[in-house]
Amino acid sequence: MKNIYSKLLIVICAIFLVSCDNDETMSHTNVSAVNALYSPVENKFFDLGAQSSAIFEWEAAKAEDNGAILYDVVFDRESGDFSKPLYIIPSDGKGFQNKLNLSFTELNKIAEMAGIESQGIGKLKWTVYSSKGLNIQKSTVSRVIEVQRPSGFPAPDQLFITGTASENGETVGNAQAFKKTGATTFEIYTKLQAGSYKFITRKNGTPEVFYIGEGDLKQDGATTYTGDSKVYKIKIDFSDGSTTMTEIAKIELWFPPLGVYLFEYTYSGGGIWKADNKKIVFKQESWGRDERYKFKFTVVNGATTSEEWYGSINVDNGNRPTETTPASFWYMVPVTSDFWNNSFKFTSAVDNKNVNAVIDFSATAPAYTHSFTVL
């Protein structure tokens, strides 16, 4: 009987000690709710088209153990009660500061989550959670801010074109990729035919969908194309929703030693042009054989036809390229229409030979480039 009482006493003490430990742990995690929000003031207006940020500040909460407190800033629709918030983000200092510097880019994403349309004006509600990792306390106060979204959209990491009007058809897996040319800009060289097309941000899952409407980038729709089959350069800037469509009517190889265009390239798909079995003959000069060349693009914007020239990044290439010349020598960049400047030079092996010529403006090319293969 004595042993039974002894064991029972041990169990009771253990339960008491665990209970005390739990009480002590809970007390160490107790924090107060944030009682006051300082900024932004109620109904503060932000034009999110600017390159700026919004500062959120609030009164510090109090911890029962006087230790550090973690803060989260919580956003919801104006009519929301934060039971299902749109967005939660730690404050500055990895959550330890009672302040948050939030970029307009990030705030624009939250506004989009709230259903505020591009160029639209709407309101967001915000408050603050305080905690020590447990016992999260929602502030008893909240505020509303008013935002105007820019005409653009948050830029995706990648972009594709698909649809019956696109050169790869409407099978999403075959969608042709854009080249990302900047933080918010994309461009593609592609052929359009009668039908409809749209832009998607990925080939699997549920992508975001964009289209061109009245010259601007818009969301969730498709563009109808009714013209003749033509090759276009399509440029998109997500920062302001602007789009540019330029028809590539013709690409020719300019040979200044003779002052003529040696041949014209034919579009073969995927942003690539080819000219097969073309003979290249350098011009004999008193000092040697001249091998300089560059490219003229004939382009159409609306009713205006003009020229765009592509050549070497170097104004004057002193020597012909060889087998050890880096691939960057053949990279094509926009240049002036100057008769000679920024011309490339053929390799010696090309002289008096037939070649297959390729211009590669595809998304997979590291840079816009070209090549000649001797037959």
C-alpha positions as semicolon CSV with decimal commas, in nm:
position;residue;x (nm);y (nm);z (nm)
1;M;0,000;0,000;0,000
2;K;0,287;0,235;0,084
3;N;0,436;0,180;-0,261
4;I;0,104;0,263;-0,425
5;Y;0,077;0,592;-0,234
6;S;0,438;0,677;-0,320
7;K;0,380;0,619;-0,692
8;L;0,058;0,819;-0,684
9;L;0,238;1,110;-0,517
10;I;0,507;1,103;-0,786
11;V;0,245;1,112;-1,064
12;I;0,060;1,404;-0,900
13;C;0,385;1,599;-0,862
14;A;0,479;1,533;-1,223
15;I;0,141;1,658;-1,343
16;F;0,176;1,965;-1,121
17;L;0,525;2,041;-1,254
18;V;0,418;2,002;-1,619
19;S;0,120;2,225;-1,551
20;C;0,348;2,485;-1,394
21;D;0,588;2,464;-1,689
22;N;0,302;2,508;-1,934
23;D;0,169;2,805;-1,739
24;E;0,514;2,961;-1,737
25;T;0,564;2,898;-2,111
26;M;0,225;3,045;-2,193
27;S;0,293;3,351;-1,981
28;H;0,621;3,406;-2,162
29;T;0,437;3,415;-2,496
30;N;0,161;3,653;-2,389
31;V;0,158;3,981;-2,582
32;S;-0,089;4,264;-2,610
33;A;-0,273;4,361;-2,925
34;V;-0,160;4,672;-3,112
35;N;-0,382;4,954;-2,986
36;A;-0,302;5,233;-3,233
37;L;-0,212;5,264;-3,602
38;Y;-0,006;5,571;-3,688
39;S;0,029;5,576;-4,067
40;P;-0,097;5,586;-4,333
41;V;-0,388;5,798;-4,216
42;E;-0,743;5,679;-4,286
43;N;-0,828;5,681;-4,660
44;K;-0,476;5,785;-4,760
45;F;-0,453;5,779;-5,144
46;F;-0,164;5,613;-5,329
47;D;-0,106;5,628;-5,705
48;L;0,071;5,297;-5,756
49;G;0,203;5,400;-6,099
50;A;0,488;5,589;-5,930
51;Q;0,820;5,432;-5,835
52;S;0,778;5,466;-5,462
53;S;0,660;5,290;-5,147
54;A;0,411;5,321;-4,861
55;I;0,517;5,339;-4,495
56;F;0,299;5,155;-4,243
57;E;0,362;5,234;-3,873
58;W;0,188;5,143;-3,548
59;E;0,219;5,158;-3,171
60;A;0,440;4,886;-3,026
61;A;0,267;4,602;-2,845
62;K;0,376;4,485;-2,499
63;A;0,514;4,144;-2,406
64;E;0,455;3,993;-2,063
65;D;0,823;3,899;-2,039
66;N;0,933;4,235;-2,184
67;G;1,096;4,047;-2,471
68;A;1,091;4,106;-2,846
69;I;0,762;4,093;-3,037
70;L;0,691;3,981;-3,393
71;Y;0,455;4,178;-3,618
72;D;0,266;4,091;-3,937
73;V;0,081;4,346;-4,147
74;V;-0,245;4,201;-4,276
75;F;-0,444;4,318;-4,579
76;D;-0,804;4,249;-4,674
77;R;-1,076;4,388;-4,897
78;E;-1,247;4,699;-4,764
79;S;-1,547;4,486;-4,662
80;G;-1,334;4,207;-4,510
81;D;-1,291;4,119;-4,143
82;F;-0,944;3,956;-4,175
83;S;-1,088;3,608;-4,118
84;K;-0,961;3,522;-4,465
85;P;-0,702;3,793;-4,535
86;L;-0,573;3,862;-4,885
87;Y;-0,211;3,902;-4,785
88;I;0,011;3,878;-4,475
89;I;0,365;4,016;-4,468
90;P;0,620;4,045;-4,184
91;S;0,718;4,394;-4,077
92;D;1,065;4,538;-4,139
93;G;1,359;4,378;-3,963
94;K;1,224;4,029;-4,036
95;G;0,912;4,105;-3,834
96;F;1,070;4,271;-3,530
97;Q;1,005;4,638;-3,614
98;N;0,673;4,818;-3,569
99;K;0,705;4,955;-3,922
100;L;0,674;4,824;-4,280
101;N;0,813;4,987;-4,593
102;L;0,604;4,831;-4,872
103;S;0,688;4,897;-5,237
104;F;0,414;5,013;-5,473
105;T;0,495;4,708;-5,686
106;E;0,401;4,479;-5,395
107;L;0,100;4,693;-5,306
108;N;-0,014;4,671;-5,668
109;K;-0,013;4,291;-5,641
110;I;-0,230;4,309;-5,328
111;A;-0,469;4,548;-5,506
112;E;-0,496;4,297;-5,790
113;M;-0,580;4,022;-5,536
114;A;-0,859;4,245;-5,406
115;G;-1,010;4,258;-5,755
116;I;-0,915;4,618;-5,832
117;E;-0,869;4,631;-6,208
118;S;-0,582;4,784;-6,402
119;Q;-0,613;5,165;-6,398
120;G;-0,896;5,128;-6,145
121;I;-0,932;5,289;-5,803
122;G;-1,027;5,086;-5,497
123;K;-0,975;5,046;-5,124
124;L;-0,781;4,805;-4,904
125;K;-0,815;4,746;-4,530
126;W;-0,511;4,678;-4,313
127;T;-0,431;4,589;-3,954
128;V;-0,144;4,432;-3,755
129;Y;-0,095;4,098;-3,578
130;S;0,141;4,084;-3,280
131;S;0,286;3,766;-3,131
132;K;0,586;3,582;-2,998
133;G;0,526;3,300;-3,240
134;L;0,223;3,183;-3,039
135;N;-0,086;3,358;-2,902
136;I;-0,131;3,579;-3,205
137;Q;-0,318;3,898;-3,120
138;K;-0,512;4,088;-3,387
139;S;-0,517;4,461;-3,341
140;T;-0,847;4,604;-3,224
141;V;-0,817;4,879;-3,487
142;S;-0,784;4,884;-3,862
143;R;-0,756;5,144;-4,137
144;V;-0,843;5,181;-4,502
145;I;-0,619;5,307;-4,782
146;E;-0,727;5,403;-5,133
147;V;-0,512;5,299;-5,428
148;Q;-0,509;5,358;-5,800
149;R;-0,354;5,076;-5,995
150;P;-0,128;5,163;-6,290
151;S;-0,226;5,071;-6,642
152;G;0,021;4,786;-6,638
153;F;0,037;4,452;-6,459
154;P;0,290;4,273;-6,239
155;A;0,538;4,126;-6,486
156;P;0,554;3,745;-6,513
157;D;0,879;3,550;-6,539
158;Q;0,785;3,410;-6,881
159;L;0,531;3,461;-7,156
160;F;0,399;3,257;-7,450
161;I;0,167;3,312;-7,747
162;T;-0,101;3,057;-7,834
163;G;-0,427;3,035;-8,029
164;T;-0,559;2,955;-8,375
165;A;-0,394;3,270;-8,516
166;S;-0,050;3,180;-8,379
167;E;0,200;2,989;-8,587
168;N;0,203;2,691;-8,345
169;G;-0,176;2,668;-8,313
170;E;-0,390;2,647;-8,002
171;T;-0,224;2,348;-7,833
172;V;-0,087;2,508;-7,518
173;G;0,211;2,272;-7,502
174;N;0,330;2,408;-7,837
175;A;0,297;2,775;-7,742
176;Q;0,585;2,989;-7,873
177;A;0,794;3,167;-7,610
178;F;0,863;3,540;-7,590
179;K;1,213;3,667;-7,514
180;K;1,231;3,861;-7,188
181;T;1,419;4,181;-7,274
182;G;1,392;4,364;-6,941
183;A;1,237;4,352;-6,595
184;T;0,889;4,417;-6,737
185;T;0,936;4,385;-7,114
186;F;0,897;4,097;-7,360
187;E;0,916;4,065;-7,737
188;I;0,859;3,797;-7,995
189;Y;0,905;3,752;-8,371
190;T;0,620;3,537;-8,497
191;K;0,372;3,486;-8,779
192;L;0,000;3,553;-8,739
193;Q;-0,282;3,417;-8,952
194;A;-0,660;3,454;-8,943
195;G;-0,796;3,344;-8,606
196;S;-0,747;3,447;-8,245
197;Y;-0,446;3,459;-8,018
198;K;-0,360;3,532;-7,655
199;F;-0,062;3,542;-7,423
200;I;-0,017;3,299;-7,132
201;T;0,231;3,301;-6,847
202;R;0,292;2,927;-6,838
203;K;0,209;2,607;-7,025
204;N;0,082;2,406;-6,726
205;G;-0,160;2,461;-6,442
206;T;-0,374;2,774;-6,461
207;P;-0,179;3,052;-6,632
208;E;-0,258;3,421;-6,631
209;V;-0,404;3,520;-6,968
210;F;-0,347;3,851;-7,149
211;Y;-0,445;3,992;-7,487
212;I;-0,422;4,311;-7,691
213;G;-0,732;4,527;-7,695
214;E;-0,738;4,871;-7,860
215;G;-0,360;4,871;-7,859
216;D;-0,325;4,807;-7,484
217;L;-0,247;4,496;-7,284
218;K;-0,559;4,359;-7,115
219;Q;-0,635;4,055;-6,904
220;D;-0,853;3,747;-6,955
221;G;-0,945;3,749;-7,322
222;A;-0,816;3,694;-7,675
223;T;-0,736;3,907;-7,978
224;T;-0,899;3,838;-8,313
225;Y;-0,668;3,863;-8,616
226;T;-0,834;3,896;-8,956
227;G;-0,553;4,014;-9,181
228;D;-0,329;3,829;-9,424
229;S;-0,067;3,595;-9,282
230;K;0,230;3,816;-9,184
231;V;0,536;3,812;-8,963
232;Y;0,531;4,053;-8,668
233;K;0,754;4,175;-8,392
234;I;0,527;4,204;-8,086
235;K;0,658;4,409;-7,792
236;I;0,487;4,415;-7,452
237;D;0,567;4,626;-7,147
238;F;0,383;4,508;-6,837
239;S;0,480;4,819;-6,640
240;D;0,242;5,042;-6,837
241;G;0,041;4,788;-7,039
242;S;0,174;4,920;-7,370
243;T;0,206;4,701;-7,680
244;T;0,367;4,750;-8,021
245;M;0,310;4,538;-8,331
246;T;0,556;4,587;-8,618
247;E;0,529;4,390;-8,940
248;I;0,861;4,250;-9,065
249;A;0,797;4,275;-9,438
250;K;1,146;4,190;-9,565
251;I;1,501;4,114;-9,448
252;E;1,790;4,162;-9,692
253;L;2,166;4,111;-9,676
254;W;2,340;4,440;-9,758
255;F;2,683;4,412;-9,927
256;P;2,839;4,762;-9,927
257;P;3,149;4,669;-10,137
258;L;2,911;4,644;-10,436
259;G;2,635;4,866;-10,296
260;V;2,374;4,591;-10,346
261;Y;2,157;4,350;-10,153
262;L;2,288;4,000;-10,217
263;F;1,965;3,816;-10,128
264;E;1,646;3,817;-9,921
265;Y;1,570;3,589;-9,627
266;T;1,252;3,380;-9,590
267;Y;1,077;3,338;-9,256
268;S;1,081;2,972;-9,147
269;G;0,904;2,995;-8,808
270;G;0,995;3,036;-8,443
271;G;1,161;3,374;-8,497
272;I;1,407;3,233;-8,752
273;W;1,472;3,338;-9,115
274;K;1,669;3,135;-9,369
275;A;1,823;3,176;-9,713
276;D;1,948;2,847;-9,856
277;N;2,218;2,778;-10,115
278;K;2,324;3,138;-10,170
279;K;2,661;3,218;-10,329
280;I;2,890;3,469;-10,160
281;V;3,167;3,636;-10,363
282;F;3,389;3,902;-10,207
283;K;3,482;4,212;-10,409
284;Q;3,840;4,238;-10,532
285;E;4,005;4,567;-10,439
286;S;4,361;4,688;-10,495
287;W;4,439;4,618;-10,129
288;G;4,260;4,281;-10,111
289;R;3,911;4,128;-10,107
290;D;3,629;4,318;-9,933
291;E;3,388;4,105;-9,728
292;R;3,176;4,353;-9,526
293;Y;2,799;4,316;-9,481
294;K;2,501;4,398;-9,257
295;F;2,121;4,368;-9,266
296;K;1,825;4,583;-9,365
297;F;1,479;4,510;-9,224
298;T;1,182;4,663;-9,405
299;V;0,912;4,716;-9,144
300;V;0,554;4,841;-9,146
301;N;0,384;5,027;-8,861
302;G;0,024;5,101;-8,953
303;A;0,039;5,282;-9,286
304;T;0,409;5,373;-9,252
305;T;0,686;5,168;-9,414
306;S;1,041;5,227;-9,292
307;E;1,382;5,066;-9,253
308;E;1,557;4,917;-8,954
309;W;1,925;4,827;-8,978
310;Y;2,103;4,555;-8,783
311;G;2,478;4,514;-8,769
312;S;2,778;4,461;-8,548
313;I;2,825;4,618;-8,207
314;N;3,164;4,731;-8,339
315;V;3,175;5,032;-8,572
316;D;3,472;4,882;-8,757
317;N;3,573;4,515;-8,740
318;G;3,943;4,504;-8,823
319;N;3,989;4,134;-8,894
320;R;3,781;3,855;-9,037
321;P;3,640;3,611;-8,782
322;T;3,801;3,270;-8,743
323;E;3,714;2,942;-8,575
324;T;3,825;3,088;-8,241
325;T;3,618;3,406;-8,266
326;P;3,356;3,417;-7,986
327;A;2,990;3,370;-8,077
328;S;2,919;3,729;-7,967
329;F;3,089;3,854;-8,286
330;W;2,774;3,755;-8,480
331;Y;2,525;3,915;-8,240
332;M;2,298;4,158;-8,425
333;V;2,215;4,498;-8,274
334;P;2,024;4,800;-8,411
335;V;2,259;5,031;-8,603
336;T;2,238;5,329;-8,836
337;S;2,192;5,316;-9,213
338;D;2,551;5,433;-9,266
339;F;2,696;5,279;-9,582
340;W;2,990;5,108;-9,406
341;N;2,976;5,151;-9,030
342;N;2,890;4,855;-8,804
343;S;2,940;4,605;-9,085
344;F;3,028;4,245;-9,007
345;K;3,298;4,056;-9,197
346;F;3,257;3,712;-9,354
347;T;3,503;3,436;-9,268
348;S;3,757;3,363;-9,539
349;A;3,599;3,019;-9,596
350;V;3,281;3,182;-9,733
351;D;3,443;3,352;-10,035
352;N;3,325;3,200;-10,367
353;K;3,116;2,942;-10,182
354;N;2,746;2,861;-10,157
355;V;2,606;2,891;-9,804
356;N;2,294;2,835;-9,598
357;A;2,228;3,161;-9,416
358;V;2,027;3,186;-9,091
359;I;1,902;3,478;-8,880
360;D;1,798;3,365;-8,533
361;F;1,570;3,599;-8,337
362;S;1,412;3,317;-8,133
363;A;1,357;3,325;-7,757
364;T;1,612;3,045;-7,706
365;A;1,898;3,235;-7,870
366;P;2,123;3,396;-7,606
367;A;2,112;3,711;-7,820
368;Y;1,980;3,795;-8,167
369;T;2,236;3,644;-8,402
370;H;2,308;3,496;-8,746
371;S;2,526;3,237;-8,917
372;F;2,652;3,108;-9,254
373;T;2,716;2,741;-9,320
374;V;2,936;2,657;-9,621
375;L;2,784;2,384;-9,837
